[in-house]
Amino acid sequence: MAYVDDCDAPASGPAAAPDRATVPAGSGGGAPPATLKILVAGGFGAGKTTFVGAVSEIEPLSTEELLSGVGAGCDPLHGVEEKTTTTVALDFGRITLDERHVLYLFGTPGQHRFWFLWEELCAGALGAVVLADTRRLADCFPAVDFFERRGIGFIVAVNEFDGGHRYGPDEVREAVGLGPEVPVVRCDARLASSGTGALAALVRHLLCMSAVSSSSSESGEPP
C-alpha cells in the first residue's frame, strides 16, 4: 500500500489491522462513546459496499437492489459488466476503536440520480474515503469535487480490481487533478486490513489538516 502524503506512514507491520478489525468496547459504566462519522464515496461500481462490508465489525446495513433493464441507460456497465446490484440509499458499518470512540461508516450511492442523498449523508462527517476505479477513473470526479467544495477532508483510495491496469499514485493524482496535500493510497476493498489501512491514512490526513489549521490560527495567517 503506497502513501504519497508526507503526513502519512504505511500501515504495515505489527500495527497493521487484522482481517476484521474489532476492538471490544468496555463493559463499564460512564459516558457513552463518542461517535465519529466517515463517508465512503466514489463512482458506480467502485467497491463502496464491499469496502464497508469488509471493515465493519457488525453485519453491514446495505440498501442494494438488483439491476434491471429499466436502469440500463442510467447505469452504464462499461468496465463493470459483472455487476448485478446497486446501492440505492446507503451502506452502513461500524468499527469500535476503544471504549470512548466508535467509527460509523456511511457508503454513498454512486449513481447520479441518487446524489441528492449526499448532502444529508455528509452532515457531521469528519472526512471521506473516495474510492477510485482506474477502469472508470472519471467516475470519482464528482465525489472529489463534492468534498473539495464543502471543505471536507478526504483521501483517494485506488481500488485495484483484478485484471485492472496498475497506475502509480502520482499518475492518479495528475489524472484526477488533486493537490499535493491530498493522499492517494492503493487499496483492495475486499480485504479488511487494506480497508482499515485506508481509514488510518484518512485519520492521519485529518490530523495533519487540523494541525495546519491550528498553526495558522495561532499565527494569524489564513489556513
N, C-alpha and C positions, 0 to 999 in steps of 0.2 A: 504494500500500500504506500503510495507516494504522497508526500505533503510538500507544498510549494510555498507556504507562507512561513516567514521567519518566526512567527509566534507558535507554530505547530511543531510537534515532535511525533515520530512514528509511534503507533500504539502496539508495537510488537514486544515480544519478550515476556518476562514473568507477569507484567502488569496487564497483558492482553486479556480481553474478555473471554470467558468460556463460550461454548457453543450456544448456550442460552443464559443470558445474564440475569440472575435472580439473587438479590441480596435480601434475606428475610428481614422484615420490619420487626422492631422490638415489640414485646407484648406488654410493656409497662404503660402506666398512665401518662398524663401530661397533655400538652397541647397537641392537636392533630398535626400531621406532617404538612409542610408547605408543598404545594403542587406547582410544577414547572411545566409549561406548555411549549412543545416543539412541533412545527409543521413539517411534513414530508410532502414535497410538491414535485412537479415535473410534468412532462407531456404524457399523452395517452400511450399506455403500454410500456412506460419507462421502468416499472417494477416497484411502484409505491406500496401496493398491497402486500407484495412479497416481502419488502423491507420491514414494514410494520409487523407482519406476522412472525418474521424471523427473530426480531429482537424483543418482542413483547413477552413478559413473564406470565401473562394470562392469555386465555383464548381470545384472539383479537375480534373486535366487532367489525364486521365488514358488510358493506351495502352493495355487494356485487349482483349484477343481473346478467343473464345470458345475452350475448349479442344476437341481433336478429337482422333479417334482410331489410327491415324498415330503416334501421340506423346505419346501413352500409354507406350511404352517401355522406353522413355526418362523421362517421368514424372510419376513415380510410385505413386499411390494414397493411399498407405497403411497409415491408420490413418486419411486421409482427403478424404474419398470416396465421400463425398458430394460436393467436389469442381468441378465446371463446367467451370471456366475460368482461365486464367493465364496472368500475365503481361509479355509482350514481349519486352518492351523497358524501360519504367519508369512510375512512378506516380509523379505528381507534385501538391503541395498545397502551400498555403501562410497564414502566420499569421502576422498581423500588430501589433507590440509590442507598439510603440509610434510614434510620429511624425518623429523621427530620425532613427528608426530601423524597418526593415521588415525581417521576417524569411521566407526563402524559404525551403520547404521540398522536397527532391527527394527520391522517393522509388525505390530501385533497383530491377531488376528481380531476381527471386530465382533459376531458372534452370541453370544447369552447362553450357549449350550451349550458354547462354547469358551473361556469366561472363566477356566477353571481353568488355562489356559496363561499367563495374565497374570502370575501370581505368579512363575513361573520366568523369564519373559522380563524382568521388571523387576529381577532380581538384578544388581547392579553398574551400573545405569543412572544416568547423571548427571542426566537430565531427560527431558522428553517434549513432543512437539507433539501437542495434541489437535485433530483436525480436526472442524469442526462444519459440518453441512449445514443451512442455515436452513429447508429444506423439512421436515426431521425433527430439529429442534433438540434435542428431549428425548433423542434417542439418544446425545448426547455426555455426558449427566449421569453415567452410571456411570463413565466414564473420569475425569471431573473428580473425582468422589468417591473413586475408587481412589487417585489420586495425592495428593489432599489428606490422606487418612487415613495415608498412608505417608510424608508429608513430602517427597515428590519434587517438585522444581521443574518447572513446566510453563507453557506458554502455550496459548492457544486461537487457532487459525488458522481463520478462516471461509472455507471453500472455496466460492467464488462460481460456482455452476453456471450455465450458460447458461439464461436464462429464469427463474431464481430471483429472488425479491424481495431487494433490497439493503437490509440493515439496517446502521445505524451501529454502531461498536464499543461505544458506551455502551448501546445497546439490547440488544445481545447479552450484555454484561456483566450487565445487570439481569435479563435473562431466565434466564440460567444461574446467577445468584446468586454471581458471582465477587467477590472482594475487590479493592480498588483496586490492589493490588500485582501482580496477575496481568495480563500484557499480553494484549491482544486485537488480532490483526492480520488483514488481509484477505489472501487467498491464492488463486491459481489452481494447483491441484495438477498441472495438465498442463505447466506451464512450469518449467523448471529454475531460472531466475532468480528466480521468485516463491517456489519452494520453498526455495532457499538463503537468500532473504531472511527467511523464517520461521525457519529454523535459526539465522541470525545473531541474530534477535530473542531466541530462546531462550538462546543463549550469553550475550548481554548481560544477560538476566534472571538467569541463574545466577551471573554475576559480581557483580551487584548483591546477590543473596542472600548470597553468600559474604562480601562486604564488610560487609554489615549484621551478619552473624553474628560476624565477627572484631571489629568495633567493639563489639558487645555483650559479647563475651567479655573484651575488654580493660577495659571499664568495670565489669564485674561484674554487668551487667544481663542479664535473660533475653532471648534473641533474639526 
